[in-house]
């Protein structure tokens, strides 16, 4: 179980370093689906709530990922 937590921490940290904190790098096509279907963002926020209840560190990292994605949505769509 600890292996899964550390794996998720690594994946979310890598996402933040590569895509979330550097807006000059384009997102992959799977992430760009959120720009077209904003209701998926609500589902991700609900999932983030349950992940936060499971593990605080992973929940906070995912929250940072969601915040950076929202800021990029605002910046690039308007």
C-alpha positions as CSV (number, residue, x, y, z in Angstrom):
1,X,0.0,0.0,0.0
2,X,2.9,2.4,0.7
3,X,4.3,1.7,-2.7
4,X,1.1,3.0,-4.3
5,X,1.2,6.1,-2.2
6,X,4.8,6.9,-3.1
7,X,4.1,6.1,-6.8
8,X,1.2,8.6,-6.8
9,X,3.3,11.2,-5.0
10,X,6.0,10.8,-7.6
11,X,3.6,11.0,-10.5
12,X,1.8,14.1,-9.2
13,X,5.2,15.8,-8.4
14,X,6.4,15.1,-11.9
15,X,3.2,16.5,-13.4
16,X,3.6,19.6,-11.4
17,X,7.2,20.1,-12.3
18,X,6.7,19.4,-16.0
19,X,3.3,20.8,-16.8
20,X,1.7,22.6,-13.9
21,X,4.4,25.1,-13.0
22,X,5.7,25.7,-16.5
23,X,2.9,27.0,-18.8
24,X,5.1,27.3,-21.8
25,X,5.1,23.5,-22.3
26,X,1.9,22.3,-24.0
27,X,-0.4,19.8,-22.3
28,X,-1.0,16.3,-23.6
29,X,-4.2,15.7,-25.5
30,X,-5.8,13.8,-22.6
31,X,-5.5,16.8,-20.3
32,X,-6.9,19.1,-23.0
33,X,-10.2,17.3,-22.8
34,X,-10.9,19.3,-19.7
35,X,-11.0,22.5,-21.7
36,X,-13.8,21.1,-23.9
37,X,-15.7,19.4,-21.1
38,X,-15.7,21.5,-18.0
39,X,-18.0,19.1,-16.1
40,X,-15.0,16.8,-15.9
41,X,-13.4,19.3,-13.6
42,X,-16.2,18.9,-11.1
43,X,-15.7,15.2,-11.1
44,X,-11.9,15.6,-10.5
45,X,-12.6,18.0,-7.6
46,X,-14.9,15.4,-6.0
47,X,-12.3,12.7,-6.5
48,X,-9.7,15.0,-5.0
49,X,-11.8,15.3,-1.9
50,X,-11.8,11.5,-1.4
51,X,-8.1,11.3,-2.1
52,X,-7.5,14.0,0.5
53,X,-9.4,11.9,3.0
54,X,-7.2,8.9,2.1
55,X,-3.9,10.7,2.2
56,X,-3.3,14.4,2.9
57,X,0.0,14.7,0.9
58,X,-1.5,13.2,-2.3
59,X,-4.7,15.3,-1.9
60,X,-2.8,18.5,-1.5
61,X,-0.5,17.8,-4.5
62,X,-3.6,16.9,-6.6
63,X,-5.2,20.2,-5.4
64,X,-2.2,22.1,-6.7
65,X,-2.5,20.3,-10.0
66,X,-6.1,21.2,-10.3
67,X,-5.4,24.8,-9.4
68,X,-2.6,25.1,-12.0
69,X,-5.0,23.5,-14.6
70,X,-7.7,26.0,-13.7
71,X,-5.3,28.9,-14.0
72,X,-4.1,27.6,-17.4
73,X,-7.8,27.3,-18.5
74,X,-8.5,30.9,-17.6
75,X,-5.3,32.1,-19.2
76,X,-5.5,30.2,-22.5
77,X,-9.2,30.2,-23.2
78,X,-10.0,33.9,-22.7
